[in-house]
Amino acid sequence: MNRPLEALDHETPAACYTSSPRPMPDRVPPLEYPDRFETRYVSANGGIRWNGRWVNVSTVCTGEYVGLEETYVPDRSRRDCQR
């Protein structure tokens, strides 16, 4: 979008942009989960093996470990993934 915008005092977005002074790390440090969590590695296609079955997580998490914590929901039990 290179047209002037009223919200930017009729400037283009590019004219108003400044880069952040904060350095961006090359890689985010691995997450640490409490001992009660089970961890699983997310494969290249965005899934994990859980109880012998394939579970899709997200390709965003590819190459990362995700933490799984058992929770109780009335009438059924499930495991929630937390990233």
Beta strands, then each sheet from edge to edge (+ up, - down):
strand 1: 38-41
strand 2: 47-50
strand 3: 53-56
strand 4: 65-73
strand 5: 76-82
sheet 1: 1+ 4- 5+
sheet 2: 2+ 3-
end
